[in-house]
């Protein structure tokens, strides 16, 4: 079966209508067929490389080197010696972090990766072979985690539910078969946005039960250590602002963005911005303390990227500038940090410019 055939079969088995979060999960992660399960190269600087988008570690190694300063502090503060990365992509961030943590003499004993894609696991193994048995891959989270956890652009790739407002009521948006392709269809549901900001008729937006459930699961397992997540998104009041009536769902292919997830299924990425308020509340409710929340630019500057730039070449400085510039990644991307409620610490990355009060 092709991916589209398999989705059509799933729609038929579900009675002719599939919730969007299930469609998104299949499009991205269906074993052997989904976008992240196939052999296409996802990460890279240019479309000519066959890639679809670039992440911060591919853009500049200074991203990982600065982030490593925060992880080193967290390892020391928590007395841990392990790092766990979720969704390691090409392995670029892992390579940067291990090298810099070793240079900082941070006491890193083990670097573990949780990766759903078998194809990406193999790429990571090749890239990280230098560190041998210090790097390992986990098939499931341990019952108890004593480690510093990191995830870059992980939350945005977790399937979301779509809801649409017709001026009277909210309805859940799902996917139906339309000939050989797919179409949207709305059905009655009890789903609602977490807040009411005066939505206009025709609004379509997302809610994030899977990302919030992931955060709660992590909270229950994190006995010692910390967790840091970097992603694009907003606090709740900005996420559900009436002017953002089209939602945030977006697809990426060949370094071009489009809003239609129902075409080229399996050949392009599907993402949604992160509601960081929902993530923070999920963590707090499950027993974590929020260490801080700020823009990527503030976080990297707090972690010493300016000092790292002094020895960088002109080309390296130009690429690193994209990590910090407000009109590039510096403001759109945010960082949130957590620690067990009984062991918070003053995290380096949130020293200046903490925006936790906006969540």
N, C-alpha and C positions, 0 to 999 in steps of 0.2 A: 504493500500500500504506500502511496505517496502521502505526504503530510496533509494535503488538502483532502484526499480520500479518507484519511483517518479522522479528520475533523468532521467531514460530512457524516461519517458513520456515527461519531459521537453525538452529533446533533440529532440524528434520527433516533438513536437509542435513548436520548433524553426527552423525546416527544416532540422534536422539531424546533427546539429553542435552547440555546446554550448560554448560561451567564457569561458575561465578558471575561471575568477573571479566569474561568476555565478555558475559554478560547485563548487568552493571552498565555496561560501556562503551557498549553499545547504548542502554540506558535513558537515559543521560546525554548521550551525544555523537553518536548516529546522525545523520548530516547531514540537516538539514531536519526531523527528527522528535524527536530526543532532548530531554531536559529543558533542557539548555543551548543547544540549537539552535533552540528554539521562541521565540515572541514573548512568552510570559508574563513578567511582571515578577518577578524573583527576590528583589531586595534592597530592603529598606525597613523602616521602624519599625513599621508597623501592618498587620494583615490587610486593613483597609479600603482600603489603597493597592493591593491586589491582589498583595502581596508574600508570600513564604514564610518568610523569615528575615532577620535583621539582622546585619551584620558590623560590626566595630569602626569602620571609617571612616564608615559611615552613622550610627553611634551618636554619635560625637563627632569633630569636626575636630582636636581636640587629639591624637588618636591619630597621625594623619599628621604633625602638627607635631613631636611628640616623636620619632617614628621618623626624621624628616628629620635630626635632630641626629646620630643614629648614621650615617646615610648620608653626611652631610657629612664626618664624621670619616673614614669609609672611603674616600671619594673623595680626600681629602687624603693619607691614608696610602699609598694605592696609586698616586697620580698619575693617576687616571682622571678622565674628564669625562662619562661616560655612565652612565645607570641603565637596567636592564632589569627590567621587572615581568612576572611570570608570572600569568596569570589575573586581569586587572584589573577584572573584575566590572562595576560601574556606572561605573567611572572615578573614583569619589570619592577613593580613596587617591592615585591619580596626580595629581589636581588639588591635593590637600593637599601632597603631596611637592614638586611642581614649585614651587608658590608659596612654600613655606617654604625650600626650597633656594635659591631666588632671593633671598629676604629675608636668608638667611645668607651670601649671596655665595659660594656653594660651588663655583662654576665649572661648573655643569651645562650641558653643550652639547647633549645629546640624551637624550630619554626614549623608550625603545623598549618596546613591549608585545608579548608573545607570548600570543595569545588564540585558542582553538580555535573559539569560537562567532562565526559571521558576524554574528548578530543583536546580540551584545554589542559587537562591534567597532564597529558603527554607532552604538550608544548612546555608546560611549566617544569616537568622533570628534566627536559633537555636544557632549559635555561639555568636551572638551579643545581645541575649535577655537581658543580664545583664544591658544594657544601655537603655532599654525601648524605650520610645518615642523620645529619642534624635537621634535615628537612623531611617531613613526612606528610602524607595525605590522610585525612580522616573521612571515613564513610558516614559517620554519625557523630554528633556531639557527645562527649562524655557526660556522665550523670552529674559530675561536679567539675567545674572549670576553675583552675588556679592559673591564670595567664592574663596577659594583656591582649585584648581583642581589637582588631582593626578591620574596617571595611571601607573601601573606596568605590563609590558608585555601585553599591550593592542594593540599597533600599529602593532605588528608583526602578530596578528591574524586577521587583516583586509584583506579581499580578494584582491588579486593582479591580474594584467593582465600579461600573459606570452607572450614574443615575441622571435622569433628565427631568426638568421641571416644565410643565405645560401652562403654568400660571395658576393652576388650582391644586395640583398634587404632584408629588415625586413618583417616578416610575423607574424601574430598573431596566437598563439597556442591555440587551443580549444579542446574540448572533444567530441568524437562520441561514439555511441554504437558499441560494438564488441561482438556479441553473448550476453551472460549474463553479460559480463563485459564492460570495457571502454577502449578506446585508444585515443592517441593524433592525431590531424590532424591540419596542418597549413594552413592558408588562407591569401590571400592578405589583407593588411590593411595599414593605414597611421600611425600606432603607431611606435614610435621611442624612444630610450633612450634619456634622457634629454641632454646628452653630447656625443661626439664622441671621443672615446679614442683608436681608431685603432682596432676595434673588429675583431677577427679571424673567418673564416667560421665555422659554427657549434655552435656558441655562442647561449646560451639560457639564458635569464635574465628576470627580473621582472620590471614593473613600477607600481606606487602606487597611482592611482587617488583617491581611497576611503580614504586612510589615510590622503592625502593632503586635500581632501574635508572636512573631519572631522575637521582638524585643522583650516580651514577657517571658518567653522560653529562656532566652539568654539570661534574664534577670534571675530566674529561679535556679539556674545552674552556676552562676558566677559567685563562687565562694570567696575568692580572693583575686585581686587584680583590678582591671579597668577595661573600658571599651570606648573606642573612638570611631565615629562614622562620619565620612565626608561625602556630601552629595548635593545636588541642586534642589532647592525647595524654599519654603517660606514658613513663617509662623501661621497658625490657623486663620487669624483675622485677615492676613494678606492672601492666603491660599483661596479662601472663599469670599473674596471681595466681589461685590456685584459686577465690577468691570471685567473680571476674569470669567466671563460667562461661557466661554468655550472650553473651559477646563485646561488641563496641561498635557494631555496625552499626545505623544509625539513619536514618530518613527525616524530611523536613521539608516541610510544606505548610500554608499559611495560618497560619504561626507556631505550628503544633502539631507535636509529634514523635510518630512511631510506628515500630515495629520491623519492619514488613512491606514489603519492597521489591517484592513480587510483585503488588501491587494499585496501581491508578492509575499504571501504568507510563508514564513520560514526563511526568507531571503533578506530580512531587515530586522533591526532591533525595534522593540516597542518599549517605551518608558513612560513614566509619569513622575512629575515633581513630588517631592516628599513633604508631607505635612509634619513639620518638626514638632509642633505642639502635641499632636497625637503620639509621636514617638516618645517624647519626654514624659507624657502622662502615663503611657503604658509602662515605661521603665520605673517611674516613681511608684505606681500602684503595685508593682511586683517586687518592690524592695530595693530599688537602686536610688542613689543620689545623683542628681545632675551636677556634674563638675563644671559645666559651662556650655555656652552656645554662642557662636560668633561666626563672622564671615571667614572664608578661606584666607583672604588677604590678612586679616588681623591675626588669625591663627599662625600662619607661616611667618609673619613678622615677629610675633611673640616667640616663635621657636628658632629665631636666629637666621632666617634666610637672607637678610640684608648682609650679615657678616660673611655668609657663604658666597654671596655675589662678588665680594671684593676680589676673589681669586679666579673668577669666572671669565671666560672669553667674551668678546662682544656678542657673538652668536648665542652663547649660552645665556647671557644677560637678556637678550631680546626674547628668547623663548620663556625664560623665567618671568619676564614682565607680564606675559599672558596669564600666569597664575595669580598675579596680584592686581592687575588692572580692573577697575570697576566695570568697564564695558566688556571685559572678557570673562574670566572665571572668578576674579577676586571677590565680587559681590554676589553673584548668582549662587555660587557654591557656599555651603555652610558646613560647620563642624559642630558636632555635639559629643559630649563626653559623659560617661557614667562610671560610677564605682559602687561597690556594695555600701549600703546605708551606714554600716558600722565602721567604714574605713575610707571616708572621703579625704582628699588632699587638695592643696591649691595647685591645680594643673597649670603648667607653664603656658600652654597654648591659649588660655583664657585670661592671662594676667592683665591685659588691657583690651578694652572693647567688648567685654562680655555682654551678651544681649539676652541672657536668660530671662530677664524681666519682661521681654516682649513675647515670650512663648504663651 
